[in-house]
Amino acid sequence: MHIETSEPRDLPPAPVTNQTPSRLALRRVAIDTWRENVAYLHRDCAVYRAEGFQALSKIEVRANGRHVLATVNVVDDASIVGCNELGLSQDAFAQLDVENGHTVSVTQAEPPESMGALFRKIAGERLTRADYAAIVRDIAGHHYSKIELTAFVVACNRDELDREEVFFLSDAMVASGRRLDWHEPLVVDKHCIGGIPGNRTTMLVVPIVAAHGMLCPKTSSRAITSPAGTADTMEVLAKVELPFEQLADIVRDYRGCLAWGGTANLSPADDVLISVERPLSIDSPGQMVASILSKKVAAGATHLVLDIPIGPTAKVRSMPEAQRLRRLFEYVARRMGLSLDVVITDGRQPVGNGIGPVLEARDVMRVLQNDPDAPNDLRQKSLRLAGRLIECDPDVRGGDGYAIARDILDSGRALRRMEDIIVAQGSKGFDHLHPQLGPLTFEVCAPASGTVVGIDNFQIARVARLAGAPKVQGAGVDLMHKLGATVAQGDVLYRVHAGYPADLEFARQASARDIGYRLGDADAVPQVFVEF
């Protein structure tokens, strides 16, 4: 299999100004500013005084034939940055690719070229394709400050984008980074819009469809607000941060991979936008569609199965809302040349038993091993999603995908393919029979007898995160009962694992305020219509 990539279109050159650049020694300041370029100048720096800089103004820093735009922070402590130095945050420093002490030139920055389009969006105007292309180029080039990024995100959320604007934004985001071409007519992918803890179906779908012979190069994200992302859970089993060329070799040999997508430079503008969307808890339909589809198209996918869970505490809470989102996804995917199959699934509760990297890896391996203790909901959902992808194969009759997927799993072929991928990516030697869970624990018990009629996805995820997941791999929540289960007063509903006493106490306090379970009569279990 031959793989070609098309690199991102060149960003426009930095504007030429008449300013005389000032020169300072560069210093790396070990602060992670999360996708924002920040510069640090001492208050007594001659350049700071002479140029009339002020906090939050933007400067242009040049060195080694490169340039970055950065937001100024003022420092009074010479141990952070001296009077003859310019400090740069970790992200900004890496972009210049020079050593500490290298001489850099500093000038006041010209406004980004797309600022006029941004102001029109803030005013509620509908933007053109060229407007979105300009805005996304500046975002990908780190020309926007966090304030300007926030203004764009909020403006798009307040005045919801129409479906053509969503396409314009998606297309521009694809153009901002690398686009892969696998030179095959059928490249499949699976994605879930999120919001359901423990939903590690991807780690089962990939080895199943790869064992069937379909190309499934899966690059996934790390968790930002959830207890674990696919990359966090896969990292329990194998390395996920690998050079793209090595991942391409693994895909060629085994027809699939499960890796972190940060090394592939796919839709980099999306990564920058996420850095402000998530803290604001903004996940508007238009921005969600653009984020997901731009990454899939950039990754070279030709066919995508998209999981939209619905439930009382899911992102999507009603069937009409799910159908509106489905139609928007389908319109944009069609415009981008992507074959899309949207599946509406049960989002009333977490999927699987474990919430957190090690616990979720345990569940995945139990399913692959056909272990009798494997969570059946995770197994069944994975088989049905894998079956829908297998039915993209022109040699498979519609409706036969589930049986094929089940045969691949039951026969052990999916396990063998997963083991091949794990070894190729660099096995961590995980033992699902003896998982290394956080040693500090407490149990949450039923306050009364009854039937489990509700499980709050958000609250269970919050408890798992407070316990330390995903940064502490063995931290999280192990569920003992799911919807419809009958429990007696004092029965354990779930066990919390933590690695540190402070984390354990945070999780204990959160669960004491709200255990995340509702008990009642059996006929009070909420019902939702789903497609399988």
Secondary structure, DSSP 8 states (H G I E B T S, - for coil): ---EEE-----------S---EEEEEEE-----SS--EEEEETT-HHHHHHT--TT-EEEEEETTEEEEEEEEEE--TTTS-TTEEEE-HHHHHHHT--TT-EEEEEE----TTHHHHHHHHTT----HHHHHHHHHHHHTT-S-HHHHHHHHHHHHHTT--HHHHHHHHHHHHHTS-EEE-S-S-BEEEEE----TT--THHHHHHHHHHHT-BEEEEE---SSSS--HHHHHHHHB-----HHHHHHHHHHHSEEEEEGGGGT-SHHHHHHHHHHHHHT---HHHHHHHHHHHHHHTT-SEEEEEEEESTTSSB-SHHHHHHHHHHHHHHHHHTT-EEEEEEEE-SS-SSSEESHHHHHHHHHHHHTT-TTS-HHHHHHHHHHHHHHHTTSTTS-TT-HHHHHHHHHHTTHHHHHHHHHHHHH-B----TTS----SEEEEEE-SSSEEEEEE-HHHHHHHHHHTTTTTSTT-EEEE---TT-EE-TT-EEEEEEESSHHHHHHHHHHHHH--SEEEE-GGGS-------
